[in-house]
Amino acid sequence: MGSLSIWHWLIVLVVVIAVFGTKKLRNVGSDLGAAVKGFKDGVKDGSTDTPQQVANTNKAADPNTVDVDATTRR
């Protein structure tokens, strides 16, 4: 009784389909897939910018900005 057999999983699957319906499960699956794809694209795009590149693009936007490295006092 410690592990679930294939029959237990099939019964759970039938109950889930009966409660939610196939259309709602399909929508949840496609939404989850789109979220995972968006996350992967965001991670891939975010890894190309280094902090120095981001800081340099901000300087060009406002010539009155003073670039200072802040340090915390202990």
ChimeraX commands (.cxc) that place a marker at each C-alpha (Angstrom):
marker #1 position 0.00,0.00,0.00 radius 0.5
marker #1 position 3.08,2.25,0.12 radius 0.5
marker #1 position 3.21,2.97,-3.61 radius 0.5
marker #1 position 0.45,3.76,-6.05 radius 0.5
marker #1 position -0.08,1.39,-8.94 radius 0.5
marker #1 position -1.11,2.32,-12.46 radius 0.5
marker #1 position -4.74,1.60,-11.58 radius 0.5
marker #1 position -4.69,4.20,-8.81 radius 0.5
marker #1 position -3.33,6.82,-11.22 radius 0.5
marker #1 position -5.94,5.94,-13.85 radius 0.5
marker #1 position -8.75,6.35,-11.31 radius 0.5
marker #1 position -7.34,9.71,-10.22 radius 0.5
marker #1 position -7.11,10.79,-13.89 radius 0.5
marker #1 position -10.72,9.81,-14.56 radius 0.5
marker #1 position -11.93,11.72,-11.49 radius 0.5
marker #1 position -9.94,14.84,-12.46 radius 0.5
marker #1 position -11.34,14.74,-16.00 radius 0.5
marker #1 position -14.87,14.25,-14.66 radius 0.5
marker #1 position -14.56,17.20,-12.26 radius 0.5
marker #1 position -12.78,19.73,-14.48 radius 0.5
marker #1 position -13.57,18.57,-18.01 radius 0.5
marker #1 position -11.19,18.22,-20.90 radius 0.5
marker #1 position -11.56,21.80,-22.18 radius 0.5
marker #1 position -10.52,23.38,-18.89 radius 0.5
marker #1 position -7.59,20.97,-18.54 radius 0.5
marker #1 position -6.47,21.80,-22.09 radius 0.5
marker #1 position -6.60,25.54,-21.28 radius 0.5
marker #1 position -4.60,25.05,-18.09 radius 0.5
marker #1 position -2.00,23.03,-19.99 radius 0.5
marker #1 position -1.60,25.63,-22.72 radius 0.5
marker #1 position -1.39,28.46,-20.17 radius 0.5
marker #1 position 1.27,26.57,-18.24 radius 0.5
marker #1 position 3.24,25.90,-21.42 radius 0.5
marker #1 position 3.10,29.59,-22.41 radius 0.5
marker #1 position 4.27,30.61,-18.94 radius 0.5
marker #1 position 7.24,28.23,-19.06 radius 0.5
marker #1 position 8.17,29.45,-22.56 radius 0.5
marker #1 position 7.97,33.08,-21.42 radius 0.5
marker #1 position 10.12,32.33,-18.41 radius 0.5
marker #1 position 12.78,30.62,-20.54 radius 0.5
marker #1 position 12.81,33.53,-23.01 radius 0.5
marker #1 position 13.13,36.00,-20.14 radius 0.5
marker #1 position 16.03,34.13,-18.61 radius 0.5
marker #1 position 17.77,33.86,-21.99 radius 0.5
marker #1 position 17.30,37.59,-22.75 radius 0.5
marker #1 position 18.25,38.67,-19.23 radius 0.5
marker #1 position 21.54,36.80,-19.22 radius 0.5
marker #1 position 22.95,38.80,-22.16 radius 0.5
marker #1 position 22.89,42.17,-20.33 radius 0.5
marker #1 position 25.59,42.77,-17.76 radius 0.5
marker #1 position 25.12,45.42,-15.07 radius 0.5
marker #1 position 27.76,47.60,-16.73 radius 0.5
marker #1 position 25.84,47.58,-20.02 radius 0.5
marker #1 position 22.63,48.54,-18.24 radius 0.5
marker #1 position 24.38,51.38,-16.38 radius 0.5
marker #1 position 25.86,52.74,-19.60 radius 0.5
marker #1 position 22.48,52.86,-21.33 radius 0.5
marker #1 position 20.99,54.80,-18.39 radius 0.5
marker #1 position 23.74,57.46,-18.56 radius 0.5
marker #1 position 22.91,58.33,-22.14 radius 0.5
marker #1 position 19.26,58.97,-21.26 radius 0.5
marker #1 position 19.97,61.77,-18.73 radius 0.5
marker #1 position 23.20,63.80,-19.00 radius 0.5
marker #1 position 22.65,65.33,-15.51 radius 0.5
marker #1 position 22.91,61.95,-13.75 radius 0.5
marker #1 position 25.95,61.48,-11.52 radius 0.5
marker #1 position 27.37,57.95,-11.46 radius 0.5
marker #1 position 28.33,57.03,-7.89 radius 0.5
marker #1 position 29.07,53.63,-6.35 radius 0.5
marker #1 position 27.23,53.43,-3.05 radius 0.5
marker #1 position 28.74,51.44,-0.21 radius 0.5
marker #1 position 27.11,50.36,2.99 radius 0.5
marker #1 position 28.53,51.39,6.32 radius 0.5
marker #1 position 29.17,48.66,8.88 radius 0.5
marker link #1:1,2 radius 0.2
marker link #1:2,3 radius 0.2
marker link #1:3,4 radius 0.2
marker link #1:4,5 radius 0.2
marker link #1:5,6 radius 0.2
marker link #1:6,7 radius 0.2
marker link #1:7,8 radius 0.2
marker link #1:8,9 radius 0.2
marker link #1:9,10 radius 0.2
marker link #1:10,11 radius 0.2
marker link #1:11,12 radius 0.2
marker link #1:12,13 radius 0.2
marker link #1:13,14 radius 0.2
marker link #1:14,15 radius 0.2
marker link #1:15,16 radius 0.2
marker link #1:16,17 radius 0.2
marker link #1:17,18 radius 0.2
marker link #1:18,19 radius 0.2
marker link #1:19,20 radius 0.2
marker link #1:20,21 radius 0.2
marker link #1:21,22 radius 0.2
marker link #1:22,23 radius 0.2
marker link #1:23,24 radius 0.2
marker link #1:24,25 radius 0.2
marker link #1:25,26 radius 0.2
marker link #1:26,27 radius 0.2
marker link #1:27,28 radius 0.2
marker link #1:28,29 radius 0.2
marker link #1:29,30 radius 0.2
marker link #1:30,31 radius 0.2
marker link #1:31,32 radius 0.2
marker link #1:32,33 radius 0.2
marker link #1:33,34 radius 0.2
marker link #1:34,35 radius 0.2
marker link #1:35,36 radius 0.2
marker link #1:36,37 radius 0.2
marker link #1:37,38 radius 0.2
marker link #1:38,39 radius 0.2
marker link #1:39,40 radius 0.2
marker link #1:40,41 radius 0.2
marker link #1:41,42 radius 0.2
marker link #1:42,43 radius 0.2
marker link #1:43,44 radius 0.2
marker link #1:44,45 radius 0.2
marker link #1:45,46 radius 0.2
marker link #1:46,47 radius 0.2
marker link #1:47,48 radius 0.2
marker link #1:48,49 radius 0.2
marker link #1:49,50 radius 0.2
marker link #1:50,51 radius 0.2
marker link #1:51,52 radius 0.2
marker link #1:52,53 radius 0.2
marker link #1:53,54 radius 0.2
marker link #1:54,55 radius 0.2
marker link #1:55,56 radius 0.2
marker link #1:56,57 radius 0.2
marker link #1:57,58 radius 0.2
marker link #1:58,59 radius 0.2
marker link #1:59,60 radius 0.2
marker link #1:60,61 radius 0.2
marker link #1:61,62 radius 0.2
marker link #1:62,63 radius 0.2
marker link #1:63,64 radius 0.2
marker link #1:64,65 radius 0.2
marker link #1:65,66 radius 0.2
marker link #1:66,67 radius 0.2
marker link #1:67,68 radius 0.2
marker link #1:68,69 radius 0.2
marker link #1:69,70 radius 0.2
marker link #1:70,71 radius 0.2
marker link #1:71,72 radius 0.2
marker link #1:72,73 radius 0.2
marker link #1:73,74 radius 0.2
view
